[in-house]
Amino acid sequence: MSKQDYYKVLDVPRTAGEAEIKKAYRRLAMKYHPDRNPDDPQAEHLFKEAKEAYEVLVDPQKRAAYDQFGHAGLQGGRGGGFGAADAFGDIFGEMFGDIFSGGQRGRSQVFRGADLRYELEIDLEQAVFGTETTIRIPSLAECRTCGGSGAAKGSQPKTCDTCGGHGQVRVQQSIFTIQQPCPRCKGRGKIIANPCDTCLGQGRVRQEKALSVKVPAGVDSGDRIRLGGEGEAGRNGGPAGDLYVEIHVREHAIFEREGSNLSCEVPVSFSTAALGGTVEVPTLDGEVSLKIPAETQSGRVFRLRGKGVVPVRGGGAGDLYCRVVIETPVDLSAEQKELLRRFEESLQGSHKPRERSFFDGVKKFFTGALD
């Protein structure tokens, strides 16, 4: 599939300056960032597309190649366009150097720590009203013995004499010059001759840490809480990653949740359903009385406004939907059974509207099938 014109992606004219390009990219990045659009593949695609367009148009060299040759100019498809192998080396060095080194060029490589994910299970009541809990997570933390340098006490890492401390080396391939991580220092730019006994030269150690997590009221399964800087420690002084706490709400014994609404089944005795009455219905903030009209049928749903959940992203509280289930009596005595038989005999068809309509429908079905 052909790529979109980068100027159209950012919605800027071809004469746009660097400031205008940056402003357009910030607007699109804020709109389509994955953190603001979870589980939206289209938004993620548009975000990556905008990022790709920005990286080309904000770079004078890449932009010149793109303006002259289009997307082919960024793929090395027109070698004569620059007239020298070093120019290709610069372009490909930026592209491949960013992939292999995390975007760090010309100096000792600094790596951001990895992001972590933790699945937190909570009860429905905790999700509705919010809670604070402590979690324990395994992580890579900066080694306290060596301060993250990886070298033993009294020694220091030495500059790699292969790459001169850059962490990358240039490799000539035909007319192209590309950059790749230094094979000796593995991209660090430093050589550790005397490694730390605690971390064995890695600069990080595995440990378990306890964190307090505040769960806001109204969260639901699939929501994520970001704890900045609580992921794995970075390398060579790089920043730590983030920790994403993913919420999973346990099934409730009474209530089911759908968005901001709750639902439950309410057992009602045969006599209450027939004659009418009042039953006590549980809610998440206490019991309420529900009036049952006479002749209520099983399956009828009653709505209690405002007895649902207040969404975490704002808005009014949802409702509680109560579905009536008429309970059949059990363990009847002989006398009770006889009373029920006599009561059943006293009923005529007009007292059983649903039964009559059902059998009328069955009769019509079979009559139509025979015809």
Salt bridges, closest charged atoms under 4 A:
ASP5 OD2 - ARG14 NH2 2.80
GLU18 OE2 - LYS22 NZ 2.91
ASP35 OD2 - HIS33 ND1 3.91
ASP35 OD1 - ARG224 NH2 3.51
GLU44 OE2 - LYS48 NZ 3.40
GLU49 OE2 - HIS45 NE2 3.94
GLU52 OE2 - LYS3 NZ 2.72
GLU55 OE2 - LYS51 NZ 2.57
ASP67 OD1 - ARG14 NH1 3.73
ASP90 OD1 - ARG170 NH2 3.62
GLU94 OE1 - LYS62 NZ 3.65
ASP115 OD1 - ARG112 NH2 3.02
GLU119 OE2 - ARG117 NH1 3.15
GLU119 OE1 - HIS248 NE2 3.88
GLU121 OE1 - ARG250 NE 3.53
ASP123 OD1 - ARG250 NH1 2.80
GLU125 OE2 - HIS252 NE2 2.78
ASP161 OD1 - ARG184 NH1 2.31
GLU208 OE1 - ARG136 NE 2.97
ASP220 OD2 - ARG257 NE 3.63
ASP223 OD1 - ARG313 NH2 3.49
GLU230 OE1 - LYS209 NZ 3.09
ASP242 OD2 - ARG112 NH2 3.29
ASP242 OD2 - ARG226 NE 3.12
GLU246 OE1 - ARG117 NH1 3.37
GLU246 OE2 - HIS248 NE2 3.38
GLU265 OE2 - ARG323 NH1 3.25
ASP319 OD2 - ARG303 NH2 2.68
GLU338 OE1 - ARG341 NH1 3.55
GLU344 OE2 - LYS352 NZ 2.26
